[in-house]
Amino acid sequence: MTWKTNVLRATALMTVVGALVALHALTGPAAVAKDFSGERITIIVPFREGGGTDTYTRFLAPYLSKKLPGQPVILVRNIPGAGGIAGTNQFEDRARPDGLTIMGISASVNINFMLGDPRVKYKLNTYRPFLLSPFGAVIYGSTKLGVDPSDPKRMVEKLRAAPNLLYGGQSPTSADNRTLLALYILGIKPRVVWGMKGRGGSRLAFERGEFNVNYDSTSAYLKSVVPMVKSGVATPLFTQSLVDENGNLVRDPTFPDIPHLAEVYQAVNGRDIRSEGALFAAWNALNTAGGMANKALALPAATPDDIVNTYVKAARDLMNDPAFQEARKKQLGVYPQVFGESARRFLKQATTLEPEARKALAKWLKEEYNHDL
């Protein structure tokens, strides 16, 4: 599998989204048969409060409640541990297919499954997502590093030479590996402290000055990092690249003023990032899993169609709510949303790692972090 094939796969994902959204606007699920009057629904978030998945679900919960028949109470329950694995495993073991328990899926949940972490007991490819939300990610650093993203080459040179570049991560098989591999491709090798309890924990440690480089997905960045940028605590470095309809790696539409990985690489090395070959293919696979399927809400595998269809309709109805749309731009960015069966297909595709990319990723993890894939 070549980098070109991987880019074409990512391109297909990004290109088809718009068509799928338009299609679902015309052809929704069959008649709704589930009423949630008087019920209490729980969304499982497998991370601590304050991270990207927590921010995402807490934002959606009240809007989703209003669109579901009977307007049930929706609560968010945080079950942190093992980079998202503990809470998702618990969902796998305990969630009944009655529509009363929803799984909040994240990039880490996807990547842990994709890489075959031995602690993973959940069968992610069998879940029934009713809403999938693509997201970007912003890598940012402390202003004390004195870097300027408007000069990517000088920025990378200073980060390479930084005497004590520190990053807090969850585990080598979590979504952190996408950020760390992006930094590595640029020749930046921070010292990593593993065992952080979700992105919220890493961000708090960054705010305290314990780490000086970090990342957050769109929702958490907009809510929690933008204020740090405005107050002079943090500086955006670059975003993870997105893919346009022509297969080009491009800037994140939510952050058009921040350079993306591929253009930073070009500025530093004078060549296209695809020249990294298998290493690029590994990053691209992680970026697809962590970007296109970054966040999703899913029901257990055995959930009946009438319940799934009820949720799909409610999620679609959100897109026609002016109040939600206005708030969504501030909380979730401007990415298109995907629903139902289309979301399931995207989730499956975005959690598949081809042999060439796996080999390159395994080599990097072993050499840099002594971790066996």
N, C-alpha and C positions, 0 to 999 in steps of 0.2 A: 504493500500500500504506500503510495507516494504522497508527498505533501500536497501535490495538486489534487489528488483524489479527496484528501481531507478538506481542503478548501472548498472543493465543489460540493462536498456534503454539507459543510457549514453554510455555503451560499444557498443551497437548496432549502435549507431550514429557514434562513432569513427571508428568502424570496417568496416562499409559499405562504408565509404567515399572513401577509396582506390579503392574499386570495382567500385564505381560510376564514379570516375575519369577515370578509365580504360575503362568503358563502353562508356562514352561520347566521348572518343577519337576515338571510332569506329563507334558510331551511333549518329550523330549530328541531328539538326533540319532540317526541310524540306528547300526547296529552299528559299533563301533570297529575299524578295520582297520590302523592304523599302530602299530608298536612301535618305540620309540626306544631300546631297549637298546643300551648302548655308545656312544650318540651324544653329541655336544656341541652344544648350542643356544646361539645368540648373540642377545641382545636389543640392538638398536641404540638408544641414547639420544642424540639429536642436540644434547646440551648437556653442559656440564662437570659434574663430580661435585658433588653437594650440592644441586642444584635440585629442584623439585617432581617432575619426570619421573624423575630419577635416584632420588630417594627412593622413589617409587612402584614402579618396576621392581625395585629391589634388595630391597624388602620382599616383593614377590610372587614373585620368582624361586625361592627355596627351597621355598615352598609348592607352586608350580606343578610343580616338578620331581618332587615326591612323588606328584602326582596323574596325571602323564603315564605311559603304559605304558612300563616299562623304567627309570623314574626316571633320565632323562638328566641330565647336568651342564648347568646353565644359567648362562651368563656374561653380564655386562652390559658392553657396549663403548660408551664415550663417544666420539662424533664431533662435537665442537662446531663452531660456525661459522654466521654469517649468521642468527642468531635461529632456529636449528633447521633451516634450509633445506639446509645443506651435508650433514648426516648423512642427512636424508630423501632428498635427491637421490641420495646414494650407495646407499641402500637400493633406490631405484627402478632404478638402473643395474646393481647387482650381485647383489641377493638372488635366489636360486633358489627355485622353488616346491616345495621339498622338505621344508618344515617346520623347517628348521634355522636360519632367520634370521627374527626377529620384529622388527617396528617398534614402538618406544615413541612413541605419538602424544601430542602435547600441544596446549594451547590455541594456542600460537604457530604450530605446524605447521598447525592448522586455519585460523587467521586469515590467515596468509600465503597459503595456497591460496585462501581465500574472497575475498581482496582482489586476487588476481591479480598478486602480486609477480613481476616479470619474471625473477627468479632462480629461481623455482620450476620445476622440471622434473618433479616427482613428480605422479602422477595419483591423488590421495588418494581421489577418489570411486570408484576401482576396487578399492581394497584390501579385504581380507576380515578385518574385525575379529572377534575371538572373545570379547573382553571389553571393555566400555566402562564407565568409572567417572565418574559425575558428581562434581564437586567445587565447593566454595565457594572464596572468596578473601577474605583479610583485608588491608585497607590499614592500615598502622601507621606511627607516627612516633616520633621520638626524644623521650624524656621531657624533654629540654632545651627542647622547644618549649612545655612547660608547659600542655598542653591536657588537657581532661577530657571524654571521650566521653559521660559521663552528662549533660552540658549541651551538646547538639549545636549549638545556635545560637551559643553563646559559643565553642565549639571551632572552628567554621567561621570566625567573625570573626577569631580569633587566627591561624589558618592563612592567611587572606587577607592579613593584615597582616604576616606573618613576613617579615623583610627578606632572608633568604637561604634560601629553601626549595629544596632540591636533591633530584633524583630521578635514578637511573641506569637507563637503559633499553637494550634491545637494538636496536630499530629502530622507525620509525613504523608499520610494518605487522605488528609482532609483537603478542603478547598484552598488551604494555604499553599499547596504545592504549585498551583497555577501562578500565584504571585511570585513565589520564590524562584520558579523556573523562568518567569519573565525577567526578573532581576538578574538571574544567572546568565541568561542569553545576552544581557547588556554588560556582563562582566562585573556585576555588583553582587557581593557575597556577604550579606549581613550574618552576624552570629545569631542563631535562633534559640530561643528558650521555648521548649515544647511544654505542653500540658495546660495551656490557657483554656479557660472555660468559655468558649465562644468568642465571637467578634466583640461583643460588649465588654468582656473582660480585658481583651487586648487593647481596646480603645481607651478604657479607663486607665490602664497602665501607661499608655502613650500620653494621656493628659497629665499624669503624675510625673512624666519625664523619665519613666523607667525604660521605655523603648523610644526610638527616634525614627522609625519607619514602620508603616502599617498600611492596611487597605480596608476598605469597606465597599459593599455593594451599594447601588444607587440609593435605595430608600434610607439606609442608615447614614450614608454620606450626606444626603440632603438635610436630614434631620439633625444629626449630631456633629458632623465634621465641618460643614459650611460655617457654623458659628465659630469654630476654632480658627478657620481660615480668616474670617472677618476680624477676629480679635488678635490675630498675629501669632497664634500658637502653632498652626499647621500650614504647610505649603503643598498644594497638589503637584505631584511629579509627572505622572502620565496615567492614561486609562488603558485598560485592556482593549485591544482593537475589536471593532465589529466588522461584519462583512456586508458589502452592498450587493445589489442585484447582478453586478458584473464580476463578482469574485474579488473585488479589491478590499483590502483591509483599510478601514476608514475610522474617523473620529466618532465617538459616542455622541448621538444627537442631543442627549441631555446635557452634555458637557462639551459644547463645540469649541470652547476656548482652551481646552486642555489637550496637549499633544497625546497621541496614542502610541502604543509600544512600537508598532512597525515604523512609524515615521521617526521616532527617537533612534531606533536601530539604524535606519538609513542615514540620519544625520551624523551618527557616531562612526559608522563603519563604511559609509559610501557605497553600500550595496543593499539589495533587498533582503529582508529577514528570512525569506524562503531559502536563502543560501545555506541556512543552518540545517537543511535536510531533515533527517529523522528527529533531531531535537526540536525543530520547528513543528513537525508533525505531532510530537508528544504535547507540546504546548497548545497547539491548535485543537487537539482532542479535548484537553482539559478546559480550554476556553469555550468550546461548544457546550460541554457539560455544565460549566459554571456560568455561561452567559445565556444561551437560548433557553435552558431549563433551570435557570438560577433559582426560581421560586415557583412553587406549585401547591395547590390544595388538592388532596386526594382522599378517596374513600377506600375501605378494604376491598380486596379482590372479589369477594363473594357478594358484594352489595347488589341488590336487584336493580334492574334497569329503571323502574319507576322512580326509585330514590335518586339514582345517578342523574336521570333526566331532570328531576326537580332542581337539583343543584346546578346543572348546566344552564337551565333556563334562568335561574336566579343570577348566576354569574353574567350571563349575556345581558340580562336586564340592567345590570349595573352600567353597562356601556352606553345605555340610553338615558342615564340619569345625569342631568346637567351639573348638579351639586357634586356628585361623585367625580365626574370628569374634571371639574375645576380643581378639586382637592387632589385627584390622582396625579396631575401634572407636578404638583409640589412634592408629593410623597413618593411616587413611583416612577417619575419621569414620563417620557413620551413613547415608550415602546408599545407595539401592538400586543394584544392579549390573545390567547388561544384557548379553545374550549373542548371538553368532551373527548370524543374518539380521536380527534386531531391532536389534542394534548397528550393522549396516551402514546400515539405514534412518535411524537417529538421526544417524549421522555425516554422511550426505548432507544431511539436513535442516538440521543445525546448522552447515553450512558454506555456506549460501546467503544472499546479501545482496540484498534487494529494491531496486529502483531508487531509491525515495524515500530510503531509509536510506543508500544509497551516495552519493547526491548530497549529503546533509547531512554525511556523514563526510568526503567529499572536500573540501568547503568548509572544515571545521574543520582538517583536516590541512594544507591549503594556507596558511590564515591563521595558524595557530599554529606550524607547523614547516616551512613552505615545502616541503612534500612533495606531489608530484602523484600522485594515486591512479590 
